[in-house]
């Protein structure tokens, strides 16, 4: 639900490519969203208030990847151009409940936050937000995306049954899925090392898009 980790990309993309991070509304209001579609629509309103028309470049990690995908589908349906769609170890249709574990302190440490800080009175219940995220992911069916996807796979912790970017998203995507493997656990993808690897890929993709516009 936090957007702070994405700021790691800023040092790799350069000053001419601003980054806008969107995070869970539950940090600023009481009610939780009921669907990925609701989250995507909310985020699109915020994005289009800053930039009414595309091209848009979207990236999302885990649940954020599902939201970014839904945003991309909706933008295309509205006649807008999606220049880049990057999914960071994000898979649809997964039984997330079966894989849940207490990783919140480790997640916070990875992005430089003291877990004790968010436990103080007046801060949102982050565990509740994470549980809500699991529930809304379990009940959705993605639409079709007309274009290519840049996919980043976390290699550690995978099993023989783990999905891949191509197997999971391929049936829904008209373009190519370009997969980049990272030797890291899923929940540590936005640490400086992995973020630098992904940032280099994203910078190259954005430079290529700018040169063809």
DRENPA-3360 file (N, C-alpha, C; in nm, 2 decimals, always signed):
BEGIN
1 = XXXXXXXX = +0.08/-0.12/+0.00/+0.00/+0.00/+0.00/+0.08/+0.13/+0.00 ~ +0.21/+0.12/+0.04/+0.29/+0.24/+0.04/+0.36/+0.27/-0.09 ~ +0.38/+0.40/-0.12/+0.44/+0.44/-0.25/+0.58/+0.48/-0.24 ~ +0.63/+0.49/-0.11/+0.76/+0.54/-0.09/+0.87/+0.46/-0.17 ~ +0.86/+0.33/-0.17/+0.96/+0.25/-0.23/+0.99/+0.28/-0.37 ~ +0.89/+0.33/-0.44/+0.91/+0.36/-0.59/+1.00/+0.48/-0.61 ~ +1.02/+0.56/-0.51/+1.11/+0.67/-0.52/+1.26/+0.63/-0.55 ~ +1.28/+0.50/-0.52/+1.42/+0.44/-0.56/+1.45/+0.46/-0.71;
9 = XXXXXXXX = +1.34/+0.46/-0.79/+1.36/+0.47/-0.93/+1.41/+0.61/-0.98 ~ +1.38/+0.71/-0.90/+1.41/+0.85/-0.94/+1.56/+0.87/-0.97 ~ +1.64/+0.81/-0.89/+1.79/+0.83/-0.92/+1.84/+0.77/-1.04 ~ +1.76/+0.67/-1.10/+1.80/+0.60/-1.22/+1.74/+0.66/-1.34 ~ +1.62/+0.72/-1.33/+1.55/+0.77/-1.45/+1.59/+0.92/-1.48 ~ +1.65/+0.99/-1.39/+1.69/+1.12/-1.42/+1.59/+1.23/-1.40 ~ +1.63/+1.36/-1.40/+1.55/+1.47/-1.36/+1.44/+1.50/-1.47 ~ +1.46/+1.45/-1.59/+1.36/+1.48/-1.69/+1.24/+1.38/-1.69;
17 = XXXXXXXX = +1.24/+1.29/-1.60/+1.14/+1.19/-1.59/+1.08/+1.18/-1.45 ~ +0.98/+1.27/-1.42/+0.93/+1.27/-1.28/+0.85/+1.14/-1.25 ~ +0.84/+1.11/-1.12/+0.77/+0.99/-1.08/+0.66/+1.04/-0.98 ~ +0.54/+0.98/-1.00/+0.43/+1.01/-0.92/+0.39/+0.88/-0.85 ~ +0.40/+0.88/-0.72/+0.36/+0.76/-0.64/+0.22/+0.76/-0.59 ~ +0.15/+0.66/-0.61/+0.01/+0.65/-0.56/+0.00/+0.54/-0.46 ~ -0.05/+0.57/-0.34/-0.06/+0.47/-0.24/-0.20/+0.46/-0.18 ~ -0.22/+0.35/-0.10/-0.35/+0.31/-0.05/-0.42/+0.43/+0.02;
25 = XXXXXXXX = -0.55/+0.46/-0.02/-0.63/+0.56/+0.04/-0.65/+0.54/+0.18 ~ -0.64/+0.42/+0.23/-0.67/+0.39/+0.37/-0.57/+0.46/+0.46 ~ -0.46/+0.51/+0.41/-0.37/+0.59/+0.50/-0.43/+0.72/+0.53 ~ -0.52/+0.77/+0.45/-0.58/+0.90/+0.47/-0.73/+0.90/+0.49 ~ -0.79/+0.79/+0.48/-0.94/+0.78/+0.51/-0.97/+0.64/+0.56 ~ -1.08/+0.63/+0.63/-1.11/+0.51/+0.70/-1.15/+0.39/+0.61 ~ -1.23/+0.41/+0.51/-1.28/+0.30/+0.43/-1.18/+0.24/+0.34 ~ -1.18/+0.11/+0.32/-1.10/+0.04/+0.23/-1.17/+0.02/+0.10;
33 = XXXXXXXX = -1.09/+0.02/-0.02/-1.15/-0.01/-0.15/-1.21/-0.15/-0.15 ~ -1.31/-0.17/-0.24/-1.38/-0.30/-0.25/-1.33/-0.37/-0.37 ~ -1.25/-0.31/-0.46/-1.20/-0.38/-0.58/-1.08/-0.32/-0.64 ~ -1.01/-0.39/-0.72/-0.89/-0.34/-0.79/-0.95/-0.23/-0.89 ~ -1.06/-0.25/-0.94/-1.12/-0.16/-1.04/-1.15/-0.02/-0.97 ~ -1.19/-0.03/-0.85/-1.22/+0.10/-0.77/-1.09/+0.17/-0.75 ~ -0.98/+0.09/-0.71/-0.85/+0.16/-0.69/-0.80/+0.22/-0.82 ~ -0.81/+0.15/-0.93/-0.76/+0.20/-1.06/-0.84/+0.33/-1.10;
41 = XXXXXXXX = -0.97/+0.33/-1.08/-1.04/+0.45/-1.12/-1.00/+0.57/-1.03 ~ -0.98/+0.54/-0.90/-0.94/+0.65/-0.81/-0.80/+0.70/-0.85 ~ -0.71/+0.61/-0.88/-0.57/+0.65/-0.92/-0.57/+0.73/-1.06 ~ -0.66/+0.68/-1.15/-0.67/+0.75/-1.28/-0.71/+0.89/-1.26 ~ -0.81/+0.92/-1.17/-0.86/+1.05/-1.15/-0.74/+1.14/-1.10 ~ -0.66/+1.09/-1.01/-0.54/+1.16/-0.96/-0.44/+1.19/-1.07 ~ -0.41/+1.09/-1.15/-0.31/+1.10/-1.26/-0.36/+1.20/-1.36 ~ -0.48/+1.19/-1.40/-0.53/+1.28/-1.51/-0.55/+1.42/-1.47;
49 = XXXXXXXX = -0.56/+1.44/-1.34/-0.56/+1.58/-1.29/-0.43/+1.65/-1.31 ~ -0.32/+1.57/-1.31/-0.19/+1.62/-1.34/-0.16/+1.62/-1.49 ~ -0.19/+1.51/-1.56/-0.17/+1.50/-1.70/-0.30/+1.45/-1.76 ~ -0.38/+1.54/-1.82/-0.51/+1.49/-1.88/-0.50/+1.39/-1.99 ~ -0.39/+1.39/-2.07/-0.38/+1.30/-2.18/-0.24/+1.24/-2.18 ~ -0.23/+1.12/-2.25/-0.11/+1.05/-2.25/+0.00/+1.10/-2.35 ~ +0.10/+1.03/-2.37/+0.12/+0.89/-2.33/+0.14/+0.88/-2.18 ~ +0.10/+0.76/-2.13/+0.12/+0.73/-1.98/+0.22/+0.62/-1.97;
57 = XXXXXXXX = +0.30/+0.63/-1.87/+0.40/+0.52/-1.84/+0.37/+0.47/-1.69 ~ +0.33/+0.35/-1.68/+0.28/+0.29/-1.56/+0.37/+0.17/-1.51 ~ +0.39/+0.17/-1.38/+0.46/+0.05/-1.32/+0.40/+0.02/-1.19 ~ +0.39/-0.11/-1.15/+0.34/-0.15/-1.02/+0.40/-0.28/-0.97 ~ +0.41/-0.28/-0.84/+0.47/-0.40/-0.77/+0.36/-0.48/-0.70 ~ +0.36/-0.61/-0.72/+0.26/-0.70/-0.65/+0.12/-0.65/-0.68 ~ +0.04/-0.62/-0.58/-0.09/-0.57/-0.60/-0.09/-0.44/-0.68 ~ +0.01/-0.36/-0.67/+0.03/-0.24/-0.75/+0.03/-0.27/-0.90;
65 = XXXXXXXX = +0.09/-0.39/-0.93/+0.10/-0.43/-1.07/-0.04/-0.46/-1.12 ~ -0.13/-0.52/-1.04/-0.26/-0.54/-1.09/-0.34/-0.41/-1.11 ~ -0.32/-0.32/-1.02/-0.38/-0.19/-1.03/-0.33/-0.11/-1.16 ~ -0.20/-0.12/-1.18/-0.14/-0.05/-1.30/-0.20/-0.12/-1.43 ~ -0.21/-0.25/-1.43/-0.27/-0.32/-1.55/-0.41/-0.27/-1.57 ~ -0.49/-0.26/-1.47/-0.63/-0.22/-1.48/-0.63/-0.08/-1.53 ~ -0.55/+0.01/-1.48/-0.54/+0.15/-1.53/-0.51/+0.15/-1.67 ~ -0.41/+0.07/-1.72/-0.37/+0.07/-1.86/-0.49/+0.03/-1.95;
73 = XXXXXXXX = -0.56/-0.07/-1.91/-0.68/-0.12/-1.98/-0.78/-0.01/-2.00 ~ -0.81/+0.06/-1.88/-0.91/+0.16/-1.88/-0.86/+0.29/-1.97 ~ -0.73/+0.32/-1.96/-0.68/+0.43/-2.04/-0.70/+0.40/-2.19 ~ -0.67/+0.27/-2.23/-0.68/+0.24/-2.37/-0.83/+0.24/-2.41 ~ -0.92/+0.20/-2.33/-1.06/+0.20/-2.36/-1.11/+0.35/-2.38 ~ -1.04/+0.44/-2.31/-1.08/+0.58/-2.32/-1.01/+0.65/-2.44 ~ -0.93/+0.57/-2.52/-0.86/+0.63/-2.63/-0.73/+0.69/-2.61 ~ -0.67/+0.66/-2.49/-0.54/+0.72/-2.45/-0.43/+0.61/-2.48;
81 = XXXXXXXX = -0.31/+0.66/-2.50/-0.20/+0.58/-2.52/-0.12/+0.55/-2.40 ~ -0.09/+0.42/-2.38/+0.00/+0.37/-2.27/+0.13/+0.34/-2.34 ~ +0.23/+0.42/-2.30/+0.37/+0.40/-2.36/+0.44/+0.29/-2.30 ~ +0.43/+0.27/-2.17/+0.51/+0.17/-2.10/+0.42/+0.11/-1.99 ~ +0.41/-0.02/-1.98/+0.35/-0.08/-1.87/+0.44/-0.19/-1.81 ~ +0.49/-0.16/-1.69/+0.58/-0.25/-1.62/+0.52/-0.31/-1.50 ~ +0.52/-0.45/-1.49/+0.47/-0.52/-1.38/+0.58/-0.59/-1.31 ~ +0.59/-0.56/-1.18/+0.69/-0.60/-1.09/+0.65/-0.72/-1.01;
89 = XXXXXXXX = +0.68/-0.84/-1.06/+0.64/-0.97/-0.99/+0.49/-0.96/-0.94 ~ +0.40/-0.93/-1.04/+0.26/-0.92/-1.01/+0.19/-1.02/-1.09 ~ +0.10/-1.10/-1.03/+0.03/-1.21/-1.09/-0.12/-1.20/-1.06 ~ -0.21/-1.22/-1.16/-0.35/-1.22/-1.13/-0.40/-1.36/-1.11 ~ -0.51/-1.37/-1.04/-0.57/-1.50/-1.02/-0.50/-1.59/-0.92 ~ -0.42/-1.53/-0.83/-0.34/-1.62/-0.74/-0.42/-1.62/-0.60 ~ -0.40/-1.74/-0.54/-0.46/-1.75/-0.40/-0.36/-1.69/-0.30 ~ -0.37/-1.56/-0.29/-0.27/-1.49/-0.20/-0.29/-1.53/-0.05;
97 = XXXXXXXX = -0.41/-1.57/-0.02/-0.44/-1.60/+0.12/-0.36/-1.72/+0.17 ~ -0.33/-1.82/+0.08/-0.26/-1.94/+0.11/-0.11/-1.91/+0.14 ~ -0.06/-1.79/+0.09/+0.08/-1.76/+0.10/+0.11/-1.65/+0.20 ~ +0.00/-1.60/+0.27/+0.02/-1.49/+0.36/+0.11/-1.53/+0.48 ~ +0.20/-1.43/+0.52/+0.28/-1.45/+0.64/+0.31/-1.31/+0.70 ~ +0.36/-1.31/+0.82/+0.39/-1.18/+0.89/+0.52/-1.12/+0.84 ~ +0.51/-1.04/+0.73/+0.64/-0.98/+0.67/+0.63/-0.83/+0.68 ~ +0.53/-0.77/+0.75/+0.53/-0.63/+0.75/+0.65/-0.56/+0.81;
105 = XXXXXXXX = +0.71/-0.61/+0.93/+0.83/-0.54/+0.97/+0.94/-0.55/+0.87 ~ +0.96/-0.66/+0.81/+1.06/-0.67/+0.71/+1.04/-0.58/+0.59 ~ +0.92/-0.57/+0.54/+0.88/-0.48/+0.43/+0.92/-0.34/+0.47 ~ +0.88/-0.30/+0.59/+0.91/-0.16/+0.63/+1.06/-0.13/+0.64 ~ +1.13/-0.23/+0.69/+1.27/-0.22/+0.71/+1.34/-0.20/+0.57 ~ +1.29/-0.27/+0.47/+1.34/-0.27/+0.34/+1.34/-0.13/+0.27 ~ +1.24/-0.05/+0.31/+1.23/+0.08/+0.26/+1.26/+0.19/+0.36 ~ +1.33/+0.15/+0.47/+1.39/+0.24/+0.56/+1.29/+0.30/+0.66;
113 = XXXXXXXX = +1.18/+0.23/+0.70/+1.09/+0.28/+0.80/+1.09/+0.20/+0.92 ~ +1.09/+0.27/+1.04/+1.09/+0.20/+1.17/+0.95/+0.15/+1.19 ~ +0.94/+0.01/+1.21/+0.80/-0.05/+1.23/+0.73/+0.01/+1.35 ~ +0.81/+0.05/+1.45/+0.75/+0.11/+1.57/+0.67/+0.24/+1.54 ~ +0.72/+0.31/+1.44/+0.66/+0.44/+1.40/+0.52/+0.42/+1.36 ~ +0.49/+0.32/+1.28/+0.36/+0.30/+1.22/+0.26/+0.24/+1.32 ~ +0.32/+0.19/+1.44/+0.23/+0.13/+1.54/+0.18/+0.23/+1.64 ~ +0.23/+0.36/+1.63/+0.18/+0.46/+1.72/+0.04/+0.50/+1.70;
121 = XXXXXXXX = -0.03/+0.55/+1.81/-0.16/+0.59/+1.80/-0.18/+0.70/+1.69 ~ -0.29/+0.68/+1.61/-0.31/+0.78/+1.51/-0.27/+0.74/+1.37 ~ -0.18/+0.63/+1.36/-0.14/+0.58/+1.23/-0.23/+0.47/+1.19 ~ -0.25/+0.45/+1.06/-0.34/+0.35/+1.00/-0.30/+0.21/+1.04 ~ -0.39/+0.12/+1.04/-0.37/-0.02/+1.07/-0.31/-0.09/+0.94 ~ -0.18/-0.09/+0.92/-0.13/-0.14/+0.80/-0.16/-0.29/+0.78 ~ -0.16/-0.37/+0.89/-0.20/-0.51/+0.87/-0.34/-0.52/+0.81 ~ -0.43/-0.44/+0.86/-0.57/-0.44/+0.80/-0.57/-0.41/+0.66;
129 = XXXXXXXX = -0.48/-0.31/+0.62/-0.48/-0.27/+0.47/-0.43/-0.39/+0.39 ~ -0.33/-0.46/+0.44/-0.27/-0.57/+0.37/-0.37/-0.68/+0.35 ~ -0.45/-0.71/+0.46/-0.56/-0.81/+0.45/-0.66/-0.77/+0.35 ~ -0.70/-0.64/+0.35/-0.80/-0.59/+0.25/-0.75/-0.61/+0.11 ~ -0.62/-0.59/+0.09/-0.56/-0.60/-0.04/-0.57/-0.75/-0.09 ~ -0.55/-0.84/+0.00/-0.56/-0.98/-0.04/-0.71/-1.01/-0.08 ~ -0.80/-0.96/-0.01/-0.94/-0.99/-0.03/-0.98/-0.93/-0.17 ~ -0.94/-0.82/-0.21/-0.99/-0.76/-0.33/-0.92/-0.82/-0.45;
137 = XXXXXXXX = -0.79/-0.87/-0.43/-0.72/-0.94/-0.54/-0.79/-1.07/-0.58 ~ -0.84/-1.14/-0.47/-0.90/-1.27/-0.50/-1.02/-1.27/-0.58 ~ -1.09/-1.15/-0.60/-1.22/-1.14/-0.67/-1.22/-1.05/-0.79 ~ -1.13/-1.08/-0.88/-1.12/-0.99/-1.00/-1.09/-1.07/-1.12 ~ -1.13/-1.02/-1.24/-1.10/-1.08/-1.37/-1.04/-0.97/-1.46 ~ -0.91/-0.97/-1.50/-0.85/-0.86/-1.57/-0.91/-0.85/-1.72 ~ -0.90/-0.73/-1.77/-0.94/-0.71/-1.91/-0.82/-0.74/-2.01 ~ -0.84/-0.70/-2.13/-0.73/-0.72/-2.23/-0.65/-0.60/-2.25;
145 = XXXXXXXX = -0.52/-0.61/-2.26/-0.43/-0.50/-2.29/-0.37/-0.51/-2.43 ~ -0.37/-0.41/-2.50/-0.32/-0.41/-2.64/-0.18/-0.34/-2.64 ~ -0.08/-0.42/-2.62/+0.05/-0.37/-2.62/+0.15/-0.46/-2.55 ~ +0.27/-0.42/-2.53/+0.38/-0.50/-2.47/+0.38/-0.47/-2.32 ~ +0.44/-0.57/-2.25/+0.46/-0.55/-2.10/+0.60/-0.58/-2.07 ~ +0.66/-0.50/-1.98/+0.79/-0.52/-1.92/+0.76/-0.59/-1.79 ~ +0.82/-0.71/-1.77/+0.79/-0.79/-1.65/+0.92/-0.81/-1.57 ~ +0.91/-0.80/-1.44/+1.02/-0.83/-1.35/+0.99/-0.94/-1.26;
153 = XXXXXXXX = +1.07/-1.05/-1.26/+1.04/-1.17/-1.18/+1.14/-1.18/-1.07 ~ +1.09/-1.20/-0.95/+1.17/-1.23/-0.83/+1.19/-1.38/-0.83 ~ +1.32/-1.42/-0.84/+1.35/-1.56/-0.85/+1.35/-1.64/-0.72 ~ +1.38/-1.57/-0.61/+1.39/-1.65/-0.48/+1.25/-1.68/-0.43 ~ +1.24/-1.80/-0.37/+1.11/-1.85/-0.32/+1.02/-1.91/-0.41 ~ +1.06/-1.92/-0.54/+0.97/-1.98/-0.64/+0.97/-2.13/-0.63 ~ +0.86/-2.19/-0.68/+0.85/-2.34/-0.68/+0.82/-2.38/-0.83 ~ +0.81/-2.51/-0.85/+0.79/-2.56/-0.98/+0.65/-2.51/-1.03;
161 = XXXXXXXX = +0.56/-2.48/-0.94/+0.42/-2.44/-0.97/+0.40/-2.29/-0.98 ~ +0.51/-2.22/-0.95/+0.49/-2.07/-0.96/+0.47/-2.02/-1.10 ~ +0.38/-1.93/-1.12/+0.35/-1.87/-1.25/+0.47/-1.79/-1.30 ~ +0.47/-1.76/-1.43/+0.57/-1.67/-1.49/+0.49/-1.55/-1.55 ~ +0.56/-1.45/-1.58/+0.49/-1.34/-1.64/+0.42/-1.38/-1.77 ~ +0.49/-1.46/-1.85/+0.43/-1.50/-1.98/+0.31/-1.60/-1.96 ~ +0.32/-1.69/-1.87/+0.21/-1.79/-1.85/+0.09/-1.72/-1.78 ~ +0.12/-1.62/-1.70/+0.01/-1.56/-1.62/-0.06/-1.45/-1.71;
169 = XXXXXXXX = +0.01/-1.37/-1.78/-0.04/-1.26/-1.85/-0.06/-1.28/-2.00 ~ +0.02/-1.37/-2.05/+0.02/-1.39/-2.20/-0.11/-1.41/-2.26 ~ -0.20/-1.49/-2.20/-0.34/-1.50/-2.27/-0.42/-1.37/-2.27 ~ -0.38/-1.27/-2.19/-0.46/-1.15/-2.18/-0.40/-1.03/-2.26 ~ -0.27/-1.05/-2.31/-0.20/-0.94/-2.37/-0.18/-0.97/-2.52 ~ -0.20/-0.86/-2.60/-0.19/-0.88/-2.75/-0.04/-0.86/-2.79 ~ +0.04/-0.80/-2.71/+0.18/-0.78/-2.75/+0.27/-0.88/-2.68 ~ +0.40/-0.84/-2.67/+0.50/-0.92/-2.61/+0.52/-0.90/-2.46;
177 = XXXXXXXX = +0.57/-1.00/-2.39/+0.60/-0.99/-2.25/+0.75/-1.01/-2.23 ~ +0.82/-0.90/-2.20/+0.96/-0.91/-2.19/+1.00/-0.93/-2.05 ~ +1.06/-1.04/-2.01/+1.08/-1.08/-1.87/+1.22/-1.06/-1.83 ~ +1.24/-0.99/-1.72/+1.37/-0.97/-1.66/+1.37/-1.04/-1.52 ~ +1.47/-1.13/-1.50/+1.47/-1.21/-1.37/+1.57/-1.14/-1.28 ~ +1.53/-1.13/-1.15/+1.61/-1.07/-1.04/+1.63/-1.17/-0.93 ~ +1.75/-1.19/-0.89/+1.78/-1.28/-0.78/+1.75/-1.22/-0.64 ~ +1.62/-1.22/-0.61/+1.58/-1.15/-0.49/+1.45/-1.20/-0.45;
185 = XXXXXXXX = +1.41/-1.19/-0.32/+1.28/-1.23/-0.27/+1.18/-1.12/-0.32 ~ +1.05/-1.16/-0.33/+0.95/-1.08/-0.38/+0.94/-0.95/-0.30 ~ +0.94/-0.96/-0.16/+0.91/-0.85/-0.08/+1.03/-0.75/-0.06 ~ +1.15/-0.79/-0.13/+1.26/-0.70/-0.12/+1.30/-0.64/-0.26 ~ +1.20/-0.64/-0.35/+1.23/-0.60/-0.49/+1.26/-0.45/-0.50 ~ +1.21/-0.37/-0.40/+1.24/-0.23/-0.41/+1.35/-0.18/-0.32 ~ +1.44/-0.28/-0.28/+1.56/-0.24/-0.21/+1.65/-0.18/-0.32 ~ +1.75/-0.10/-0.27/+1.84/-0.03/-0.37/+1.90/-0.11/-0.48;
193 = XXXXXXXX = +1.95/-0.24/-0.45/+2.01/-0.32/-0.55/+1.91/-0.36/-0.66 ~ +1.81/-0.43/-0.63/+1.71/-0.47/-0.73/+1.65/-0.35/-0.80 ~ +1.62/-0.24/-0.73/+1.56/-0.12/-0.79/+1.65/-0.06/-0.89 ~ +1.79/-0.07/-0.87/+1.88/-0.02/-0.96/+1.88/-0.10/-1.09 ~ +1.87/-0.23/-1.08/+1.86/-0.32/-1.20/+1.73/-0.28/-1.28 ~ +1.62/-0.27/-1.21/+1.49/-0.24/-1.28/+1.50/-0.10/-1.33 ~ +1.56/-0.01/-1.26/+1.56/+0.13/-1.30/+1.64/+0.15/-1.43 ~ +1.75/+0.07/-1.45/+1.83/+0.08/-1.57/+1.74/+0.03/-1.69;
201 = XXXXXXXX = +1.66/-0.08/-1.67/+1.58/-0.13/-1.78/+1.47/-0.02/-1.81 ~ +1.41/+0.03/-1.71/+1.30/+0.13/-1.73/+1.36/+0.26/-1.80 ~ +1.47/+0.30/-1.76/+1.54/+0.42/-1.82/+1.56/+0.40/-1.97 ~ +1.61/+0.28/-2.00/+1.64/+0.25/-2.14/+1.51/+0.24/-2.22 ~ +1.40/+0.18/-2.16/+1.28/+0.18/-2.23/+1.22/+0.31/-2.26 ~ +1.22/+0.40/-2.16/+1.17/+0.53/-2.17/+1.25/+0.62/-2.27 ~ +1.38/+0.60/-2.27/+1.46/+0.67/-2.36/+1.42/+0.63/-2.51 ~ +1.40/+0.51/-2.53/+1.36/+0.46/-2.66/+1.23/+0.51/-2.70;
209 = XXXXX = +1.13/+0.52/-2.61/+1.00/+0.57/-2.64/+1.01/+0.72/-2.67 ~ +1.09/+0.79/-2.60/+1.10/+0.94/-2.63/+1.17/+0.96/-2.76 ~ +1.26/+0.88/-2.80/+1.33/+0.89/-2.93/+1.24/+0.87/-3.05 ~ +1.13/+0.79/-3.03/+1.04/+0.75/-3.14/+0.92/+0.84/-3.14 ~ +0.90/+0.92/-3.04/+0.78/+1.01/-3.04/+0.80/+1.13/-3.13;
% end
